[in-house]
Amino acid sequence: MNSSHSSPTSFCRTPLTACVSTLLAVLCFSSNAWSQDAAAAADEPVPAFTTAVMQDPAYIESGKQVWDGQCRHCHGNSAYPGKAPKLKPSGYQPDFVYDRVTNGFRKMPGWKTIFSEKQRVGVVTYIMSSDFSP
């Protein structure tokens, strides 16, 4: 039996193929654009963590806001146990904390494309300050 109509499966494949192809093209473009942004952000110099910066109330408050809005969900005392390490700032140096916040480590994402340099410096100053409370 030869029919002039297409089978339902071939009819469904054509739009599906077009949809999948479009989705793949968008994902490839997006990931390429993202990796270019990340590469540009990786080239930024590490800020100087002078005593003045480390004690600046504006930086500390900015860092507290970022901590409360983002970081404490994984690192805070009320976070699910084992989700992320609890922080021990007394054993850290500011450059180390800045690198982890900026570039991430293991399962922790880097935040350089989400938070400004000032916000990331603020997170460092807050974590290293006597005001820090996980």
VOVEX-48957 format. One record per residue (C-alpha): residue in three letters; y, x, z; residue number from 0. Coordinates in steps of 0.25 Angstrom, whole numbers, plus 2048, in hexadecimal, padded with zeros to 3 digits. Layout:
N
SITE   code   north   east    up   pos
SITE    Ala       Y      X     Z   NUM
...
***
This chain:
134
SITE   code   north   east    up   pos
SITE    Met     800    800   800     0
SITE    Asn     80D    807   7FB     1
SITE    Ser     81A    801   801     2
SITE    Ser     828    804   7FC     3
SITE    His     82C    804   80B     4
SITE    Ser     82D    810   814     5
SITE    Ser     824    810   81F     6
SITE    Pro     82A    80E   82D     7
SITE    Thr     827    81C   831     8
SITE    Ser     82E    823   826     9
SITE    Phe     83A    81A   828    10
SITE    Cys     83B    81E   837    11
SITE    Arg     839    82D   834    12
SITE    Thr     845    82E   82B    13
SITE    Pro     850    82A   836    14
SITE    Leu     848    831   841    15
SITE    Thr     848    83E   839    16
SITE    Ala     857    83D   836    17
SITE    Cys     859    83A   845    18
SITE    Val     851    846   849    19
SITE    Ser     857    84F   83F    20
SITE    Thr     865    84B   843    21
SITE    Leu     862    84D   852    22
SITE    Leu     85C    85B   850    23
SITE    Ala     868    85F   848    24
SITE    Val     872    85A   853    25
SITE    Leu     869    861   85E    26
SITE    Cys     869    86E   856    27
SITE    Phe     878    86D   854    28
SITE    Ser     87B    86A   862    29
SITE    Ser     872    875   868    30
SITE    Asn     879    87F   85F    31
SITE    Ala     887    87B   863    32
SITE    Trp     883    87B   872    33
SITE    Ser     87D    889   870    34
SITE    Gln     88A    88E   86A    35
SITE    Asp     892    888   875    36
SITE    Ala     888    88E   880    37
SITE    Ala     889    89C   879    38
SITE    Ala     898    89B   879    39
SITE    Ala     898    897   888    40
SITE    Ala     88E    8A3   88B    41
SITE    Asp     899    8AD   886    42
SITE    Glu     8A3    8A8   891    43
SITE    Pro     8A6    8B3   89B    44
SITE    Val     8A2    8B1   8AA    45
SITE    Pro     8AE    8AE   8B2    46
SITE    Ala     8B3    8B8   8BD    47
SITE    Phe     8AF    8B2   8CA    48
SITE    Thr     8BB    8B8   8D2    49
SITE    Thr     8BD    8B5   8E1    50
SITE    Ala     8C9    8AC   8DC    51
SITE    Val     8C0    8A4   8D3    52
SITE    Met     8B4    8A3   8DD    53
SITE    Gln     8BE    89D   8E7    54
SITE    Asp     8C6    895   8DE    55
SITE    Pro     8C6    886   8E4    56
SITE    Ala     8C8    880   8D6    57
SITE    Tyr     8BB    887   8D1    58
SITE    Ile     8B3    884   8DD    59
SITE    Glu     8B7    875   8DC    60
SITE    Ser     8B4    875   8CD    61
SITE    Gly     8A6    87B   8D0    62
SITE    Lys     8A4    871   8DB    63
SITE    Gln     8A6    866   8D1    64
SITE    Val     89D    86C   8C7    65
SITE    Trp     892    86E   8D2    66
SITE    Asp     893    860   8D7    67
SITE    Gly     893    85A   8C9    68
SITE    Gln     888    862   8C3    69
SITE    Cys     882    86E   8CB    70
SITE    Arg     87E    867   8D8    71
SITE    His     874    85E   8D1    72
SITE    Cys     86B    869   8CF    73
SITE    His     86F    874   8D9    74
SITE    Gly     874    86B   8E4    75
SITE    Asn     86E    869   8F2    76
SITE    Ser     86B    85A   8ED    77
SITE    Ala     865    85E   8E0    78
SITE    Tyr     856    85C   8DD    79
SITE    Pro     84E    868   8E3    80
SITE    Gly     84A    872   8D9    81
SITE    Lys     853    86C   8CE    82
SITE    Ala     85C    879   8CF    83
SITE    Pro     85E    884   8D9    84
SITE    Lys     866    882   8E5    85
SITE    Leu     872    88C   8E4    86
SITE    Lys     874    898   8ED    87
SITE    Pro     882    89D   8EA    88
SITE    Ser     882    8A8   8F5    89
SITE    Gly     878    8B0   8EC    90
SITE    Tyr     880    8AD   8DF    91
SITE    Gln     88B    8B5   8D8    92
SITE    Pro     896    8AC   8D0    93
SITE    Asp     892    8B2   8C2    94
SITE    Phe     883    8AE   8C5    95
SITE    Val     887    8A0   8C8    96
SITE    Tyr     891    89F   8BC    97
SITE    Asp     886    8A4   8B3    98
SITE    Arg     87C    899   8B8    99
SITE    Val     886    88E   8B7   100
SITE    Thr     88B    893   8A9   101
SITE    Asn     87E    896   8A2   102
SITE    Gly     873    88F   8AB   103
SITE    Phe     866    895   8AF   104
SITE    Arg     857    890   8AD   105
SITE    Lys     858    881   8AE   106
SITE    Met     867    880   8B2   107
SITE    Pro     870    87E   8A6   108
SITE    Gly     87C    886   8A3   109
SITE    Trp     889    87F   8A5   110
SITE    Lys     893    887   89C   111
SITE    Thr     894    87C   892   112
SITE    Ile     895    871   89C   113
SITE    Phe     89F    877   8A7   114
SITE    Ser     8AB    87F   8A4   115
SITE    Glu     8AC    88E   8A9   116
SITE    Lys     8B6    889   8B4   117
SITE    Gln     8AB    87F   8B8   118
SITE    Arg     8A0    889   8B8   119
SITE    Val     8A9    893   8C0   120
SITE    Gly     8AC    888   8CA   121
SITE    Val     89D    886   8CC   122
SITE    Val     89B    894   8CF   123
SITE    Thr     8A7    895   8D9   124
SITE    Tyr     8A2    888   8DF   125
SITE    Ile     893    88D   8E1   126
SITE    Met     898    89A   8E6   127
SITE    Ser     8A2    894   8F0   128
SITE    Ser     8A1    890   8FE   129
SITE    Asp     8A4    882   8FA   130
SITE    Phe     896    881   8F2   131
SITE    Ser     88D    877   8F7   132
SITE    Pro     880    874   8EF   133
***
